[in-house]
C-alpha cells in the first residue's frame, strides 16, 4: 500500500475496468479491479479501499448483494454504484441501501474523476467524523471520572460532616447556626442529586442495555418500586396503587434498569401530585407488547412544553413547580433506558388534571419449563448498565 488513495473497481466488463484503471492511475490514485462480487469482497478485506466503484448488474453476486455485505464490514467505505440508464431504479435502491452516489454508463473520464474526487472528500469527512466521535467518547469518560472522583467524593465527605453536626453528634449548636447549616445541607443534597442523575445518564448506554436483556417478569420490578416509594407517597399524602395484571407476562428486560425507569416515573407522579391525590400503575400484556401506564392526578404538563420534557435538564417552569426539587434528567434517563429495551414511551397530560406516562416493551414467548429471570425482593438498587 502507498499513501495514495485506494480505489477498487468491481465490474464484469473488462473494458470498464481497464478504462477506469487508466484514468484513475493517471489522476494519482492507486486503482485495483475485480471481475465479480466475490472477488470484490475479498479485495475489500485485503486492500481496504477508500472508494468502491461497484457495478450493479453482474452475474452471480450482484452489486446490491455486495453493497449489503460491504456496509456490514466496512461502514466507512464510500460506495459509488455503476449502472446503465435502464437500471436507474436499481441505483435508487442502492442509494437507500447506503451507496454514496451512482455513475451511469456510459461515462466520460471527467465524470469518473469528478465522482471519485467527491467520494474521496466524503471518505475523509467520514474519517474525521469517526475520529471526533472517538475523541468525544474519551472526553466523556474522562469527565465522568473527574465528576465521580474529584467532585462527588469530597462533596459526600462534606455532607457526612454536616450530617454529624446537624445530628448533634458533635455537641449542641445554636439555633442560627443550625438554620444556616440546614440551608447549606439542602443545597448540597440537591447538588449531589444532580451529579448522581448526570452520572446515571452518562453511564446508561442503550447498546449495553440491549446486550444484557433476558426474560424478565415486570411485576417484581413494579412491586419493588412501590415498596421503596411508599414512604415518600405517605409523606406527600398520595395514594400509591399497583394493579396486579399479567403476572406471567415476560419481556426481554434488564431488571435493574427497568427499576430506574419506573422509580423515575412513579416518584415524579408523587412529587407533582396534589394533596390526597393518587398514583396508579397498571400493566397490560397484549399482541406481543407489554404496556405499563403510570397515571397520576397531579398538576399536569402545559401543552406547549410537552415536546421538550425528555430533553436533558428540562423542567416545567411554573409557580407550582418552582419549589419542587429536581434535576431535569429523570425523563432523559427513562427514554434512554426504554430505547435500550427496544421499546417506546409516550405521555398524555392535561394541565391541572393529571398525567399518564405509558411505556411499551416487547414481550417474549412463555415456554413451559423455561427458567424465568426476575429480580430478588431483597436486591439493592443498582445503576443501569
RAURBEL-V640847 format. One record per residue. N is the residue number from 1. RES is the residue in three letters. PHI is phi as a letter, one per 20 degrees, with the letter a starting at -180 (NA if undefined). Layout:
N|RES|PHI + N|RES|PHI
This chain:
1|UNK|NA + 2|UNK|d + 3|UNK|e + 4|UNK|f + 5|UNK|f + 6|UNK|e + 7|UNK|d + 8|UNK|d + 9|UNK|d + 10|UNK|d + 11|UNK|b + 12|UNK|e + 13|UNK|e + 14|UNK|f + 15|UNK|f + 16|UNK|f + 17|UNK|f + 18|UNK|f + 19|UNK|f + 20|UNK|f + 21|UNK|f + 22|UNK|f + 23|UNK|f + 24|UNK|f + 25|UNK|f + 26|UNK|f + 27|UNK|e + 28|UNK|n + 29|UNK|e + 30|UNK|e + 31|UNK|d + 32|UNK|c + 33|UNK|c + 34|UNK|b + 35|UNK|e + 36|UNK|b + 37|UNK|f + 38|UNK|f + 39|UNK|f + 40|UNK|f + 41|UNK|f + 42|UNK|f + 43|UNK|f + 44|UNK|f + 45|UNK|f + 46|UNK|f + 47|UNK|d + 48|UNK|l + 49|UNK|f + 50|UNK|e + 51|UNK|c + 52|UNK|d + 53|UNK|e + 54|UNK|c + 55|UNK|f + 56|UNK|f + 57|UNK|e + 58|UNK|c + 59|UNK|f + 60|UNK|m + 61|UNK|f + 62|UNK|e + 63|UNK|f + 64|UNK|f + 65|UNK|f + 66|UNK|f + 67|UNK|g + 68|UNK|f + 69|UNK|f + 70|UNK|f + 71|UNK|f + 72|UNK|f + 73|UNK|e + 74|UNK|c + 75|UNK|f + 76|UNK|e + 77|UNK|f + 78|UNK|e + 79|UNK|d + 80|UNK|d + 81|UNK|e + 82|UNK|d + 83|UNK|b + 84|UNK|e + 85|UNK|f + 86|UNK|f + 87|UNK|c + 88|UNK|g + 89|UNK|g + 90|UNK|f + 91|UNK|f + 92|UNK|f + 93|UNK|f + 94|UNK|f + 95|UNK|f + 96|UNK|f + 97|UNK|e + 98|UNK|o + 99|UNK|f + 100|UNK|f + 101|UNK|a + 102|UNK|c + 103|UNK|c + 104|UNK|f + 105|UNK|e + 106|UNK|f + 107|UNK|c + 108|UNK|e + 109|UNK|g + 110|UNK|f + 111|UNK|f + 112|UNK|f + 113|UNK|f + 114|UNK|f + 115|UNK|f + 116|UNK|f + 117|UNK|g + 118|UNK|f + 119|UNK|f + 120|UNK|f + 121|UNK|f + 122|UNK|f + 123|UNK|f + 124|UNK|f + 125|UNK|f + 126|UNK|f + 127|UNK|f + 128|UNK|f + 129|UNK|f + 130|UNK|f + 131|UNK|f + 132|UNK|f + 133|UNK|f + 134|UNK|f + 135|UNK|f + 136|UNK|f + 137|UNK|f + 138|UNK|f + 139|UNK|f + 140|UNK|f + 141|UNK|f + 142|UNK|f + 143|UNK|f + 144|UNK|g + 145|UNK|f + 146|UNK|f + 147|UNK|f + 148|UNK|f + 149|UNK|d + 150|UNK|e + 151|UNK|d + 152|UNK|f + 153|UNK|g + 154|UNK|f + 155|UNK|f + 156|UNK|f + 157|UNK|f + 158|UNK|f + 159|UNK|f + 160|UNK|f + 161|UNK|f + 162|UNK|f + 163|UNK|f + 164|UNK|f + 165|UNK|f + 166|UNK|f + 167|UNK|e + 168|UNK|m + 169|UNK|f + 170|UNK|d + 171|UNK|o + 172|UNK|f + 173|UNK|c + 174|UNK|f + 175|UNK|f + 176|UNK|f + 177|UNK|f + 178|UNK|f + 179|UNK|f + 180|UNK|f + 181|UNK|f + 182|UNK|f + 183|UNK|f + 184|UNK|f + 185|UNK|f + 186|UNK|f + 187|UNK|f + 188|UNK|f + 189|UNK|f + 190|UNK|f + 191|UNK|f + 192|UNK|f + 193|UNK|f + 194|UNK|f + 195|UNK|f + 196|UNK|f + 197|UNK|f + 198|UNK|f + 199|UNK|f + 200|UNK|f + 201|UNK|f + 202|UNK|f + 203|UNK|e + 204|UNK|e + 205|UNK|d + 206|UNK|g + 207|UNK|f + 208|UNK|f + 209|UNK|f + 210|UNK|f + 211|UNK|f + 212|UNK|d + 213|UNK|f + 214|UNK|b + 215|UNK|g + 216|UNK|c + 217|UNK|e + 218|UNK|e + 219|UNK|f + 220|UNK|g + 221|UNK|f + 222|UNK|f + 223|UNK|f + 224|UNK|f + 225|UNK|g + 226|UNK|f + 227|UNK|f + 228|UNK|f + 229|UNK|e + 230|UNK|g + 231|UNK|f + 232|UNK|f + 233|UNK|f + 234|UNK|f + 235|UNK|f + 236|UNK|e + 237|UNK|m + 238|UNK|d + 239|UNK|e + 240|UNK|d + 241|UNK|c + 242|UNK|d + 243|UNK|e + 244|UNK|e + 245|UNK|c + 246|UNK|l + 247|UNK|g + 248|UNK|e + 249|UNK|f + 250|UNK|d + 251|UNK|c + 252|UNK|e + 253|UNK|c + 254|UNK|d + 255|UNK|g + 256|UNK|f + 257|UNK|f + 258|UNK|f + 259|UNK|f + 260|UNK|f + 261|UNK|g + 262|UNK|f + 263|UNK|f + 264|UNK|f + 265|UNK|f + 266|UNK|f + 267|UNK|f + 268|UNK|f + 269|UNK|f + 270|UNK|f + 271|UNK|f + 272|UNK|e + 273|UNK|e + 274|UNK|e + 275|UNK|g + 276|UNK|m + 277|UNK|e + 278|UNK|b + 279|UNK|c + 280|UNK|c + 281|UNK|d + 282|UNK|c + 283|UNK|d + 284|UNK|b + 285|UNK|d + 286|UNK|a + 287|UNK|l + 288|UNK|m + 289|UNK|c + 290|UNK|e + 291|UNK|d + 292|UNK|d + 293|UNK|d + 294|UNK|d + 295|UNK|d + 296|UNK|c + 297|UNK|d + 298|UNK|e + 299|UNK|f + 300|UNK|m + 301|UNK|c + 302|UNK|g + 303|UNK|g + 304|UNK|f + 305|UNK|d + 306|UNK|g + 307|UNK|f + 308|UNK|d + 309|UNK|f + 310|UNK|e + 311|UNK|f + 312|UNK|g + 313|UNK|m + 314|UNK|e + 315|UNK|c + 316|UNK|f + 317|UNK|d + 318|UNK|b + 319|UNK|f + 320|UNK|f + 321|UNK|d + 322|UNK|g + 323|UNK|e + 324|UNK|e + 325|UNK|f + 326|UNK|r + 327|UNK|d + 328|UNK|m + 329|UNK|d + 330|UNK|g + 331|UNK|f + 332|UNK|f + 333|UNK|f + 334|UNK|g + 335|UNK|f + 336|UNK|f + 337|UNK|f + 338|UNK|f + 339|UNK|g + 340|UNK|f + 341|UNK|e + 342|UNK|l + 343|UNK|d + 344|UNK|b + 345|UNK|c + 346|UNK|c + 347|UNK|c + 348|UNK|c + 349|UNK|b + 350|UNK|c + 351|UNK|g + 352|UNK|n + 353|UNK|c + 354|UNK|n + 355|UNK|c + 356|UNK|c + 357|UNK|e + 358|UNK|c + 359|UNK|d + 360|UNK|d + 361|UNK|c + 362|UNK|f + 363|UNK|e + 364|UNK|c + 365|UNK|f + 366|UNK|e + 367|UNK|d + 368|UNK|f + 369|UNK|n + 370|UNK|f + 371|UNK|f + 372|UNK|d + 373|UNK|e + 374|UNK|c + 375|UNK|f + 376|UNK|f + 377|UNK|f + 378|UNK|e + 379|UNK|f + 380|UNK|e + 381|UNK|f + 382|UNK|c + 383|UNK|f + 384|UNK|f + 385|UNK|f
